[in-house]
Amino acid sequence: MTVATFTLGQLAERLDATLRGDETRVVSGLATLQDAGPDQLTFLANPQYRKFLADTRAAAVLLTPADAEGFAGDALLVPNPYLAYARLSHLFDPRPVAAPGIHPSAVVAPDAKVDPSASIGPGVVIESGAQIGAGVTIGAYSVVGARSVIGEGGWLAPRVTLYHDVRIGKRVVIQSGAVIGGEGFGFANEKGVWQKIAQIGGVTLGDDVEVGANTTIDRGALADTLIGNGVKLDNQIMIAHNVQVGDNTAMAGCVGISGSTKIGRNCMIAGGVGMVGHIEVCDGVFVTGMTMVTRSITEPGAYSSGTAMQPAAEWKKSAARIRQLDDMARRLQQLEKRLASVTPGGDASSDA
């Protein structure tokens, strides 16, 4: 594998950064402040890691001008070191680049359209009427269902499954084990017996979407399940049928979104959040980890539910008190009534 190398001067030019140090110094990788060697670049984005700055062995550090004060080493001065690191990370990404072409073991339907610049890996199945755009990479043993479309620059890891009538935008990344377009959970009950409802919609993903490993997005019952442009989905997320997710919303692992819920743009949904079905979440909402969202959210801001971690003994005491709340409320009301009977004006309410 060829190791990518750049001079500090070249990196500064890419970032439009102010270079403080030797512009000819060569960088061949990225690392943390603690682990970086003399040929690696690092960054300081979180103040809790400032304690490692003075002793770092890195070739240079991505820093804000304020953080660079008092640091004697070479530095690239930028407004946002974390964003600068994100941009440079692609220069040093060792992920192999697949060559264009169709592997001999792939099975491609005669009427499927595959751009000559696409790379189709071993054991891939592309069904009738599917369309694969320019520069698309499809990893080994993935399946692209009938009439599904993958826009240019898409990247599917090995063992991704797209059911029929799935539409994928440009530059979409889908990790291994993801299933897009599986049947939504739809049944009608007749005298205690569940009757299956055919899920005849599809799934549409916008441009620049990322879907994590083992995440599932169900097809719509009638209309498509919709994932907007720039949406980022972590691993092991469940998105049910008819859900709509607005542009640039991000979800962490193990989120579950029930059917027909609509989530706005630029939201952040932390790990383990659950949302009931048929609600709406407006733009600009941050939902903290393990929150259960049971009703619509109409105002931007941060929302939480549940009980924060505490020592087990304290939690047991709190849980016992919760079970006693009804009894305590009744006793408090009785006490208020007794106090009211002997209080001038007759008002001893705890709500006063």
N, C-alpha and C positions, 0 to 999 in steps of 0.2 A: 504494500500500500504506500503510495506517495504521500508524504507529509506536506501539508500546505504551510508555506512560510511567507511572512510579510514583514516589512520594516515598520517601525513605529511611525515613520513619516507617511507611509502608504495608509496605515490605519487611521492616522489623524486626518488625512485627506478624505477618506471615506466617510468619516463621522463629522467633518467640518469642526474638528476639535482643536483646541490650543495645545500644542505639544510643548512640554517642559522636559527637555532631556535630549538624548542622542537620537536623531532621526534615522540613523543607519542601523540601529540596533534591531536584530532579527527576533521575531516572535513566531513560535510554531504551535501554539496551543493556548488554551484557557484553563484556569484553575482557581480554587478559592484562595483567599488571602493566606490561610494557614499552610496550604499545600503547594502553592505555586513555586516553580523553579525559575532559574535565571533566564529561560527562554520562553516563559509563559506570561500571559497578560491576566490580570485579575481586576476586581472592582470592589468598591465600597458603596453599598446601597442601603444597608440596614445599620443604624447607629450602634447596635449591640455588638457588631463585629469590629468597631473602631479600635478596640484593644489589640487587634492583630496587625494593625497597619504598620506600626513602627518597625516590626520585626519581619515583615514579609520579604521573601527573596525574589519576588516577581521582577520580570524585566521592566514592567511599568504597571501603574494602577489607573483605572478609570475613576476619576474623582470630580466632584463639584469644586469650583474655585474655593469655596469656603472650607471644604474638607482638606484641600491641598495645603492650606496654611500650616506650617510647622512640619510638613512631610518633606524629607530631604531627597527622596528617590525620584526617578523619572515618572511622569504622569501625563495622562491625556485628560484635559479639563473639558468637561461636558456638563450641560444642565441636568441630565438625567442618566447617571451611570448604569442603572439597570436596563434602561431602554438601549443604551449604547452596547452593552453586553449582549442583549438580545439580537441586535443587528449583526454584530460580529460573529455570533455563535455559528451562523450558517457557513462562514468561511472555513471553519474547522470541523464541520460535521463529517464524520468518517463513513456515513451511510453509503453503501455501494450504489452507483448509478446504473440502472438496468439499460442494456442495449436495446434499440428498437427491434421489433420483430415478434413473431408468434412462435412459441416453443412447439416442437413437433407433437408433444403429448397433449396440447390444448385442443379443446373441441369447440369449434366456432361454427355457428349455424350459417348456411350458405347465404342467407339474406341479411345477416348482421353486417354492420359497417364498422370497420376498424381502420383508423387512420394509420398510414404507413409509419409514422413516427412513434406510435404507441408500442409499449413493451408488454407482451402477454406471457406470463410465466407458465411453468409446468403444471399440467393438470387443470388449468383454468377452463371453465365452461361458460360460453357466451351464447345465450339462447336467441331464438328467432326475433328479428327486428330490433335488436339492441344496437346502440350507437356508441362507439368509443372515440373520443376526441383526440386531438393532436397532443403528443407528449404525455399521454396517460400511461401510468405504470400499474399493472394488475398483478399482485403477488400470487404465488403458487396456490393452487387448489381453491381459488376464489370462484364464486358463481355470480354471473350477471344475468338476471332474469329477462324474460321476453319483454321487448319494447322499452327496456330501461336505457337511460342515456347518462353518460359520464362526460362532463365538460372538459375542455382542454386543461392540461397540467395537473389532472387529478392523480392521486397516489393511493392505491389500495394495498395494504399489507397482505401477507398470506392468509388464506382462510377467511376472507370477508364474504358475506352473503348479501346480495341485493336480490330481492324478489322481483316479480314482474312490475312494470309500470312505476319504476322509481326514477326520479329525475334528479341528477346530481349536477351542481353548478361547476364553475371553473375553480381550479386550484384547491379542490377539496381533499382532505387527508382523512382516511378511515383506517383505524388500527385493527389488528387481528381479532377475530371472534365476533366482530360487530355484525348485527343482523338488521338490515334496513328493509322495511316493507313486510315484515311478518304480519300475520292476521291479528287485528285488534280483538280485544276480549269483549265480544258482543253476543249476548244470548237473551232470548225472551222466555219467560217462564209460563208454562201452561200446565196448571194443576200439579205443580211440583216437579214437572219435567222440563229441563232446559232445552230449548230449541235454538239451534245455531243461526246466527245472522251472518250472511255473506258480507265480507268486507270488500266493497267494490271500489273504494277510493285507492289512492296511491300515496307516495311520499315525495315531497319536493324539498331538496336542500339547496340553499342559495350558494353564492360564491364564497370562497375562503372559509368554509366551514371545516372544523376538525371534530372527529368522532373517535372517542377512546375505545380501548379494548373491551370487548364483551358488552358494549352498550347496545341497546335495542330500541328501535324506533318503529312503532307499529303503523301499518297503513290505515288510512281513514276508512270509516264505514261507508261514507258516500263521497265527500270531498277529500282532498289530500290532507294528510298531516304536513304541516308547514314549518320548516326551520329556516330562519332568515339568514341574510348575508353576515359573515363574520362571527357566527355563533361558535362557541368552543365548549365541547362536551367531554368531560373526563371519562374515566373507565367506569364500567358497571352502572350506567344510568339507564333507567327505564322511562321511556316516553310513550304514553298510550295513544290510542287512535284519536284523530281529530285535534290533537294539541297544536297550538300555534306558538312559536317562539320568535320574538322580535330580534332585529339586527343587533349584533355585537353583545348579546347576552352570554354569560359564561356560567357553567354549572360544574361543581366539583363532584367527586365520586359518590356513588350510591344514592343519588337523588332519584326520587320517584314522582312522576307527574301523571296524575289520573286523567282520564279521557275528557276531551273538549275544553280543557283549561287553556286560557290565553295568557301568555307572558309577554310583557312589553320589551322595548329596546333598552340596551345598556343596563340590564339587571345583573346582579351577581347572586347566585344561589349556592350556598356553602354545602359542605358534605353532609349526606344523610337527611337532607330536607325532604319532607313529603308534602304533596299538595293534593287536596281532594279535587274531584272533577267539577267541571262546569262553573269555574270561577275565573275572574280576570285579575291580573296583576299589572299595574300601570308601569310606565317607563321609570327607570332610575331607582329601582328597589334593590336593597341588599337584605337577603334573608340569611341569618346566622345558622351555624351548623345544628342539625338535628331538630330544627323547628318544624312543627306541623302546622301548615297553613290550611285553615278550615273555612275561610271566607275571603271574598275579594279584597284586594288592597288598592285603594284609590289615590293615595298620596305617596310621593317618593319618600325614601328614607330607609332606616334600618329597622328590621323586625325580628323578634325572637320569641321563643316559647320554651317550655321545659324547665328542668331543674339543673343548675350548674353542679359540677362535681364538688364533693366535699368528703371528708373522712367517713368511712362506712358507719362508724358508731353514731356520728352526728346525723347522717342520712336516715338511719333507722329511727332515731328519735323524731326527726321531722316527718317521716312517713306515718309514724304512730299518731302524731298530732293532727295530721291531715285527716285521718280517719275519725278524729274526735271533733272536727270543726262544726258539724251540724249540731251536735249536742252542746258544744260551747256557745254557738250562736243562740240556741234556744234559752240557755241559762242566762246569757247576757240580756236578752229581751225581757226575761222575767225580772232580772235585777233592775233594769231601766224602769219597768213599770212600778216596782216597789219604791224606787227612789223618787219617781215622778209623784207618787202619792204623798210624799212628805217634803217635797221641794217646792218653795214659793214659785208660783207661775206654772207649776206642773210639768216642766220640761227638763227631763234628765237624759234625753236621747244622746247616744254616742255620735249621732250625726249633726248635733247642734253646733 
